[in-house]
Amino acid sequence: MSLRYKILLALASLLILILGILTFHLWITAWGRVQTNQRAMAELIKSVAQDWLTEVKTSADWEALKTKLNYSTLFGKWVIVDNTFTPIISASPIPDATIFKNDKSIVDVLKTRQPIFHDGKVIAPLITPDNKLFVLKMEIQALPGLDFDPIESVKTIFLVMPLGTLILILSMYILLTKFVLKPIEMLSRASYEIGHGNYNVSILPSGTKDEIANLIETFNIMAKELNEYQKDMEGKIRQAREKIDATEAQLIVAQRLSATGTLAAGIAHEINNPLGGILNAADALKKGSLDKTQTQQYLDMIIDGLIRIQDTLKKILQSFSHRVSPQPLDLKIVIERAISLVKHRLDANKIAISNSIPLTLPQIYGDQTELQQVFLNILMNASDSLSLSASPKQEKKIEVFSETTDKEITICIRDTGPGMSEEQLSHAFDRFYTTKEPGKGTGLGLSVAYNIIQNHSGRITLQNNKDQKGITAKVTLPVLKKKMEIMVARHS
């Protein structure tokens, strides 16, 4: 229930309670006023009749009193009885005395000697000069203020009070709506807008000089300051984001250069071996002491060595030549190229590697160079971990396999190294965090890999193997959908 209806209900309840109290008060007041009028009328009748009775001394005087009573406009039917309930005179033929003996009002007046008004009749005590007690009982003609009708009184009250109550409720409701509820509703709407990120809001002044106007003014000042602060923060966040993006790009390049440097020795070894063979063959050919068959063998040896060097250089150019734009990719090819780049390092450390990724793996959408850098970094970390294994008898092995769903592809790289502690796992993707000896690791590899995978709408996780020692790195990427393939083809 809204505040508007709560206030309306509270006002109605309060005014109905006030109406009930006023109605009861007016009813009691009216009843008391009628009682007072009745007593006053009884005293008046007694006083008049008592004055006339003082003149009664003989039977003729009683007849004169009867005449006065009959001609008076105040007196209707009347009768005067003595203290033995015997009728003395009356306006009509004298009734039977027995009816007065059972008249409780006459009995009460004889006892108290006080006039009363009962059931539209005045019963008043009269005392003659010789101290004889009589009782006058007479009907009073209807006069305003003498009769009390509770039903009529309530009807009158309920005709006037609801109209006044309704006018009062409407007046208070209109005033509350204009000066309280409407400003509060505007404050509520403006607060809602601010809560949902729209800081460019303001409320029109109410035009009054009260607490509500002060509240609106204060709110507008607060909203203005929030809007300015939000704009300033957006600018700072944008600048910070640009710096972060620039730093991240530099870190990617730095990590790539670090990986290149690490691979340089192995690549030099891959080139140096066939070069040695080529030099030996060329030196033998130079001497000219070889027959035709040997000459052909040495020429084939030179050609084979050059092809090996060409293949090695081609892999390097494909991996580190330049950055390409995102495009549909076969992850198996990306993984195989990463493995080929680190293969010499694995062979040098006597580490076996198996690749069970199927040829039918769905395509993804991404940057080949960046993803190859991610897998190369994971493979190099696995190689370093296995190289530092404390047990020489422990099998040094890296397994590469995949897990596929309708929406995602997960590339898993599992090694049999010593693994990592829970604390090390919790910091593995932090920048500049490394478990390697000083000078042998920058702490940038997994951090950069994490950002690359995040930019590809994927996930990268590390977890210790349950059945054996070592780490399993999982890289999850979304599958390229048919709709996305069409969009990419059109864009191309």
HUGI-V815977 format. One record per pair of residues at least 12 apart in sequence whose ideal C-beta (glycine too) atoms are under 8 Angstrom apart, sorted by the first residue. I is the first residue (numbers start at 1). J is the second residue. D is the distance in Angstrom with one decimal. If there is no record, write none. Layout:
BEGIN
I:J:D ; I:J:D
END
This chain:
BEGIN
3:181:6.5 ; 3:184:6.8 ; 4:177:7.0 ; 4:181:5.3 ; 7:173:7.6 ; 7:176:5.9 ; 7:181:7.1 ; 8:169:7.6 ; 8:173:5.9 ; 11:169:5.5 ; 11:172:5.7 ; 11:173:6.8 ; 12:169:6.1 ; 15:165:4.9 ; 15:168:6.2 ; 15:169:5.9 ; 16:165:7.4 ; 18:165:7.9 ; 19:161:5.2 ; 19:162:7.4 ; 19:165:5.5 ; 22:157:7.8 ; 22:161:6.6 ; 23:154:7.1 ; 23:157:5.0 ; 23:158:7.3 ; 23:161:6.5 ; 26:153:7.5 ; 26:157:5.5 ; 27:150:6.7 ; 27:153:5.8 ; 27:154:6.7 ; 27:157:7.2 ; 30:148:6.6 ; 30:153:5.1 ; 31:148:5.6 ; 31:150:7.5 ; 33:145:7.0 ; 34:145:6.6 ; 34:146:6.8 ; 34:147:7.0 ; 34:148:3.8 ; 35:148:7.8 ; 37:145:4.4 ; 37:146:5.5 ; 38:117:3.6 ; 38:146:5.8 ; 39:115:7.9 ; 39:117:6.6 ; 41:117:6.1 ; 41:122:6.5 ; 41:140:6.5 ; 41:143:7.4 ; 41:146:6.1 ; 42:115:3.8 ; 42:116:6.0 ; 42:117:4.7 ; 42:122:4.9 ; 42:123:7.7 ; 42:124:6.0 ; 43:115:5.9 ; 45:74:6.9 ; 45:75:7.9 ; 45:115:6.9 ; 45:122:4.6 ; 45:124:5.5 ; 45:136:7.3 ; 45:138:6.9 ; 45:140:7.6 ; 46:115:4.3 ; 46:122:7.7 ; 46:124:3.7 ; 46:125:7.1 ; 46:126:7.4 ; 46:136:7.5 ; 48:72:7.8 ; 48:74:7.4 ; 49:69:7.6 ; 49:124:6.3 ; 49:126:5.8 ; 49:136:5.1 ; 50:124:8.0 ; 50:126:5.7 ; 50:127:7.3 ; 52:65:5.4 ; 52:68:5.6 ; 52:69:7.7 ; 53:65:6.7 ; 53:126:4.9 ; 53:127:7.7 ; 53:128:6.1 ; 53:134:7.3 ; 54:128:7.5 ; 54:129:5.9 ; 56:128:6.5 ; 57:129:7.8 ; 62:88:6.8 ; 62:89:5.5 ; 63:89:7.8 ; 65:89:7.0 ; 66:89:4.9 ; 66:91:7.6 ; 69:91:6.7 ; 69:138:7.8 ; 70:91:5.7 ; 73:141:7.6 ; 74:140:7.2 ; 74:141:7.3 ; 75:91:7.5 ; 75:138:5.4 ; 76:91:7.7 ; 76:138:6.4 ; 76:139:3.8 ; 76:140:6.6 ; 76:141:5.5 ; 77:90:7.9 ; 77:91:5.3 ; 77:92:6.5 ; 77:138:6.7 ; 77:139:4.7 ; 78:90:6.5 ; 78:91:5.0 ; 78:136:6.6 ; 78:137:6.7 ; 78:138:3.4 ; 78:139:7.1 ; 79:91:7.2 ; 79:94:7.6 ; 79:95:6.9 ; 79:100:8.0 ; 79:136:7.8 ; 79:137:5.5 ; 79:138:7.5 ; 80:126:7.0 ; 80:134:5.3 ; 80:135:7.0 ; 80:136:5.3 ; 80:137:7.9 ; 81:97:7.6 ; 81:100:5.2 ; 81:106:6.7 ; 81:134:6.8 ; 81:135:5.3 ; 81:137:7.4 ; 82:132:7.2 ; 82:133:7.3 ; 82:134:5.5 ; 82:135:7.8 ; 83:110:6.0 ; 83:132:7.8 ; 83:133:4.8 ; 83:134:7.4 ; 83:135:7.8 ; 85:97:5.6 ; 85:100:4.2 ; 85:101:4.7 ; 85:103:7.9 ; 85:106:7.0 ; 87:100:7.0 ; 88:134:6.7 ; 103:137:7.6 ; 105:118:5.0 ; 105:121:7.4 ; 105:123:4.7 ; 105:137:7.4 ; 106:123:6.1 ; 106:135:5.3 ; 106:137:6.4 ; 108:123:7.9 ; 109:123:4.9 ; 109:124:7.0 ; 109:125:5.3 ; 109:135:5.4 ; 110:125:7.2 ; 110:133:7.0 ; 110:135:6.3 ; 113:125:4.6 ; 113:133:7.4 ; 117:140:7.7 ; 117:146:7.5 ; 120:139:6.2 ; 120:140:6.2 ; 120:142:8.0 ; 120:147:7.5 ; 121:137:6.1 ; 121:138:6.5 ; 121:139:5.4 ; 121:140:6.7 ; 122:136:7.5 ; 122:137:7.5 ; 122:138:5.6 ; 122:140:5.7 ; 123:135:6.4 ; 123:136:7.3 ; 123:137:4.9 ; 124:136:4.9 ; 179:206:7.3 ; 179:208:6.7 ; 179:210:7.5 ; 179:212:6.5 ; 180:212:6.5 ; 183:203:7.6 ; 183:206:5.5 ; 183:212:4.8 ; 183:215:7.5 ; 183:216:6.0 ; 184:212:7.9 ; 186:203:4.9 ; 186:204:7.7 ; 186:216:7.6 ; 187:203:6.6 ; 187:215:7.1 ; 187:216:7.0 ; 187:219:6.0 ; 190:202:7.5 ; 190:203:5.6 ; 190:219:6.8 ; 190:223:6.7 ; 194:223:6.4 ; 194:226:6.6 ; 199:223:6.6 ; 199:226:4.9 ; 199:227:4.0 ; 199:230:4.7 ; 200:227:5.3 ; 201:223:5.5 ; 202:220:5.0 ; 202:223:6.0 ; 202:224:7.2 ; 203:216:5.0 ; 203:219:6.2 ; 203:220:5.9 ; 205:217:6.9 ; 248:448:7.7 ; 248:451:5.8 ; 251:431:7.4 ; 251:444:5.5 ; 251:447:7.2 ; 251:448:5.4 ; 252:370:7.4 ; 252:373:7.5 ; 252:448:5.2 ; 252:451:7.8 ; 252:452:7.3 ; 254:442:7.3 ; 254:444:6.3 ; 255:373:7.3 ; 255:377:7.2 ; 255:442:6.9 ; 255:444:4.5 ; 255:445:5.7 ; 255:448:4.6 ; 256:320:6.9 ; 256:373:5.9 ; 258:442:5.5 ; 258:444:7.0 ; 258:445:7.6 ; 259:373:6.9 ; 259:376:6.0 ; 259:377:6.5 ; 259:380:6.8 ; 259:445:7.6 ; 260:320:6.0 ; 262:380:6.6 ; 263:341:6.2 ; 263:342:7.4 ; 263:345:7.4 ; 266:342:7.9 ; 266:344:4.1 ; 266:345:5.0 ; 266:348:7.1 ; 267:312:6.5 ; 267:316:6.5 ; 267:344:7.5 ; 269:344:6.2 ; 269:348:7.8 ; 270:308:7.6 ; 270:312:4.8 ; 270:344:5.5 ; 271:309:5.4 ; 271:312:5.9 ; 271:313:7.8 ; 274:304:7.5 ; 274:305:3.4 ; 274:306:7.4 ; 274:308:4.5 ; 274:309:5.5 ; 275:305:6.9 ; 275:309:7.0 ; 277:301:5.9 ; 277:302:8.0 ; 277:305:5.1 ; 278:301:7.4 ; 278:302:5.1 ; 278:305:4.4 ; 278:306:6.8 ; 281:298:4.1 ; 281:299:7.7 ; 281:301:4.7 ; 281:302:5.0 ; 281:305:7.8 ; 282:302:6.6 ; 284:298:5.7 ; 285:298:5.5 ; 285:299:7.5 ; 315:337:6.7 ; 315:340:5.7 ; 315:341:6.3 ; 316:341:7.9 ; 318:337:6.5 ; 319:337:6.2 ; 319:338:8.0 ; 319:341:5.9 ; 319:369:7.2 ; 319:372:5.9 ; 319:376:7.7 ; 320:369:7.7 ; 322:369:7.7 ; 323:367:7.1 ; 323:369:5.4 ; 323:370:7.7 ; 324:367:6.6 ; 324:368:5.9 ; 324:369:6.1 ; 325:367:7.3 ; 326:365:6.0 ; 326:366:5.5 ; 326:367:5.1 ; 327:365:7.1 ; 327:366:7.8 ; 327:368:7.4 ; 327:488:7.1 ; 327:492:7.8 ; 328:363:4.8 ; 328:364:7.4 ; 328:365:5.8 ; 328:480:5.6 ; 328:485:6.6 ; 328:488:6.0 ; 329:363:6.3 ; 329:364:5.5 ; 329:365:7.1 ; 329:366:5.6 ; 329:368:5.6 ; 329:371:7.0 ; 330:361:6.8 ; 330:363:6.0 ; 331:357:7.1 ; 331:361:5.7 ; 331:363:8.0 ; 331:364:6.0 ; 331:371:7.6 ; 331:402:7.6 ; 331:409:6.3 ; 331:411:6.3 ; 331:477:7.4 ; 332:357:4.8 ; 332:358:7.5 ; 332:359:6.4 ; 332:361:5.4 ; 334:368:5.9 ; 334:371:5.3 ; 334:372:5.2 ; 334:375:6.5 ; 335:355:6.6 ; 335:357:5.9 ; 335:375:5.7 ; 335:400:6.2 ; 335:411:6.6 ; 336:355:6.9 ; 337:372:5.8 ; 338:372:5.2 ; 338:375:4.1 ; 338:376:4.4 ; 338:379:6.0 ; 339:353:6.4 ; 339:355:6.2 ; 339:379:6.7 ; 339:400:7.2 ; 341:376:5.9 ; 342:376:6.3 ; 342:379:4.7 ; 342:380:5.9 ; 342:383:6.4 ; 345:380:7.2 ; 345:383:5.5 ; 346:379:8.0 ; 346:383:5.8 ; 346:398:7.2 ; 349:383:6.2 ; 349:386:6.7 ; 349:387:4.8 ; 349:396:7.0 ; 350:396:6.2 ; 351:383:6.0 ; 351:386:5.2 ; 351:387:7.6 ; 351:396:4.4 ; 351:397:7.0 ; 351:398:6.3 ; 352:395:7.8 ; 352:396:6.7 ; 352:397:4.8 ; 352:398:7.2 ; 353:379:7.9 ; 353:397:7.4 ; 353:398:4.4 ; 353:399:7.7 ; 353:400:7.0 ; 354:397:7.4 ; 354:398:7.4 ; 354:399:5.3 ; 354:400:6.8 ; 355:400:4.6 ; 356:399:7.4 ; 356:400:6.9 ; 356:401:4.6 ; 356:402:7.8 ; 357:400:6.3 ; 357:401:6.5 ; 357:402:4.9 ; 357:411:7.2 ; 358:402:7.1 ; 361:402:6.1 ; 361:404:6.9 ; 361:409:6.4 ; 362:404:6.8 ; 362:409:6.3 ; 362:479:4.7 ; 362:480:6.8 ; 363:479:7.5 ; 363:480:4.5 ; 363:485:7.7 ; 364:409:6.3 ; 364:456:7.8 ; 364:477:4.8 ; 364:478:6.8 ; 364:479:6.5 ; 364:480:5.4 ; 365:478:7.8 ; 365:480:4.8 ; 365:484:6.2 ; 365:488:6.7 ; 366:456:4.8 ; 366:477:6.8 ; 367:452:7.9 ; 367:456:7.6 ; 370:452:4.8 ; 370:455:7.9 ; 370:456:7.8 ; 371:452:7.1 ; 371:456:7.2 ; 373:448:7.5 ; 373:449:7.4 ; 373:452:7.0 ; 374:449:4.3 ; 374:452:5.4 ; 374:453:6.3 ; 374:460:7.5 ; 374:475:6.5 ; 375:411:7.1 ; 375:413:7.3 ; 375:475:7.3 ; 377:445:4.2 ; 377:446:6.9 ; 377:448:7.5 ; 377:449:5.3 ; 378:413:5.1 ; 378:449:7.0 ; 378:473:4.8 ; 378:475:7.5 ; 379:398:6.9 ; 379:413:6.6 ; 380:445:7.5 ; 381:445:6.6 ; 381:446:7.3 ; 381:473:7.9 ; 382:398:5.1 ; 382:413:6.3 ; 382:415:4.0 ; 382:417:6.7 ; 382:471:7.2 ; 382:473:7.6 ; 383:398:7.5 ; 384:436:6.6 ; 384:440:7.8 ; 384:441:8.0 ; 385:415:5.9 ; 385:417:3.4 ; 385:418:6.5 ; 385:470:7.6 ; 385:471:6.9 ; 386:398:7.3 ; 386:415:5.8 ; 386:416:6.8 ; 386:417:4.7 ; 388:417:7.5 ; 388:418:7.2 ; 389:416:8.0 ; 389:417:5.8 ; 389:418:6.0 ; 390:418:6.9 ; 394:416:6.7 ; 394:469:7.8 ; 395:416:5.7 ; 396:416:6.5 ; 396:417:8.0 ; 397:415:7.1 ; 397:416:5.0 ; 398:413:6.6 ; 398:414:7.2 ; 398:415:5.0 ; 398:416:7.9 ; 399:412:7.7 ; 399:413:7.5 ; 399:414:4.7 ; 399:415:7.8 ; 400:412:7.2 ; 400:413:5.4 ; 401:414:7.7 ; 404:479:7.9 ; 405:479:7.9 ; 406:479:7.1 ; 407:478:6.4 ; 407:479:5.8 ; 408:476:5.3 ; 408:477:6.8 ; 408:478:5.9 ; 408:479:6.2 ; 409:476:7.1 ; 409:477:5.5 ; 409:478:8.0 ; 409:479:6.0 ; 410:474:5.4 ; 410:475:6.9 ; 410:476:4.5 ; 410:477:8.0 ; 411:474:7.3 ; 411:475:4.7 ; 411:476:8.0 ; 411:477:7.8 ; 412:472:5.8 ; 412:473:7.3 ; 412:474:5.3 ; 413:472:7.1 ; 413:473:4.7 ; 413:475:7.9 ; 414:465:6.4 ; 414:470:6.3 ; 414:471:7.4 ; 414:472:4.3 ; 414:473:7.8 ; 415:470:4.6 ; 415:471:5.8 ; 415:472:8.0 ; 416:468:6.2 ; 416:469:6.2 ; 416:470:4.5 ; 417:469:6.7 ; 417:470:4.9 ; 417:471:6.5 ; 418:469:6.0 ; 418:470:7.6 ; 419:464:4.8 ; 419:465:7.1 ; 419:469:5.2 ; 419:470:5.6 ; 419:471:5.6 ; 420:435:7.0 ; 420:462:7.1 ; 420:464:6.6 ; 420:471:6.1 ; 425:462:5.7 ; 425:463:7.3 ; 425:464:7.4 ; 428:446:5.5 ; 428:462:5.3 ; 429:446:5.2 ; 429:447:5.7 ; 429:449:8.0 ; 429:450:4.4 ; 429:460:7.6 ; 430:443:7.6 ; 430:447:6.5 ; 431:443:6.5 ; 431:444:6.5 ; 431:447:4.3 ; 432:444:6.9 ; 432:447:7.7 ; 433:447:7.6 ; 446:460:7.9 ; 446:462:7.9 ; 453:475:6.0 ; 453:477:7.3 ; 456:477:5.8 ; 456:478:8.0 ; 457:477:7.6 ; 457:478:5.5 ; 458:475:6.6 ; 458:476:5.3 ; 458:477:4.2 ; 458:478:6.7 ; 459:474:7.7 ; 459:475:7.7 ; 459:476:4.5 ; 460:473:7.1 ; 460:474:7.0 ; 460:475:5.1 ; 460:476:7.5 ; 461:473:7.4 ; 461:474:5.0 ; 461:476:7.9 ; 462:474:7.9
END
